[in-house]
Amino acid sequence: MKKIIAANWKNNGSKKFVKDFFDYFLDNVDTKNEIIFFPPDLYIDQVNNYRNKEIFSLGGQNLNTNPFFKTTVTGANSCDMFLDNNCSHILIGHSEVRAQYNDTLIFSEQLKHVNGKLKVIFCIGEEELDRENNSTSEKLSELLDTLVKNFKITHIPVFVAYEPVWAIGSGKTPTLEDISYIHRFIKNKILEKLPSLKEKDIMVLYGGSVNLKNAKDILNTPYVDGVLIGGASLDVKEFTNICNLKI
Ligand code: 13P
């Protein structure tokens, strides 16, 4: 079954890294899975130069950090700039961005600004404390509200990345049962709030310490439509092997 395998490179890489990565990746990748790369903004153009084989899609990691898009903003990128660089996707609401700005207004404005032009992967996840207090569902519902309130018909399919904050870069992951339960919860919550959607219109990716050892099991878990990978996506051999998994 075709799954989404997405690489979030965060603020890693260099021109040499990109060259070496794609020299190996394009020679060795052999998959029907849908691959998406989220390089740092400054390397999107370089990665785009390797796209002639149409093996992967490209996305931006963060649209903007200023809610006032109508004004000119130093240090910002517009949606059209990502489109101009052949990006089809954008991450919104990653916990590392939330930790800096922690303002749902920003993510609402980003969703409005995208206005269906890019496919949004909306990231949500509970903190360690939420988990300890058994308030994971409440936290996820609250974070999903921003997505649901700004939903437009052009956003189908709706992509959500479930990334528990405590699992990111920690080597820890929820149990497969928990991942399945939470992905189902996310899908049901969206369907409850947006009854015009069907289950197939909602794709939920898991992110947080995914690697070659656990990727196949996670991808085979019910209600998991794909994975969003940080650290392990920087190791070209490991990432290529994950892409090549037959699910
Ligand atoms: P790691 O895979 O390094 O835990 O990062 C996950 C992540 O933040 C992807 O967006």
Boltz pocket constraint, residues with backbone or C-beta under 6 A from the ligand:
constraints:
  - pocket:
      binder: B
      contacts: [[A, 8], [A, 94], [A, 163], [A, 167], [A, 168], [A, 169], [A, 170], [A, 207], [A, 208], [A, 209], [A, 210], [A, 228], [A, 229], [A, 230], [A, 231], [A, 232]]
      max_distance: 6.0
